[in-house]
Amino acid sequence: MVKQGIVLGHKVSSKSIEVDRAKISTIEYLPPPMSVKGIRSFLGHAGFYQRFIKDFSKISKPVSTLLMNGVAFDFNEECLHAFKVLKEKLTTTPIVVAPNWDLPF
């Protein structure tokens, strides 16, 4: 039987489920977006995981306001902070312990 494997970007073993480090290295070194297209791309990727990030909408608000019509593109310190926090939340996850299948349900 297989002791460990990668399923949907996660290392799954009999002891735990972890994020595969190879998959998140791209996000770790991602520079801040400098255009509306870059923000859409980043928020699109991050939005896929929004249910796993507590207060996602509050954190991403400064960045997402740049996507509104009539708003000048000004990637300020508040936007940079939101970008860094979202990157951190996407690249660091708590280790989820697998259930003990030997115990009765």
Secondary structure, DSSP 8 states (H G I E B T S, - for coil): --SEEEETTEEEESSEEEE-HHHHHHHHT-----SHHHHHHHHHHHHHTGGGSTTHHHHHHHHHGGGSTT------HHHHHHHHHHHHHHH----EE---TTS--
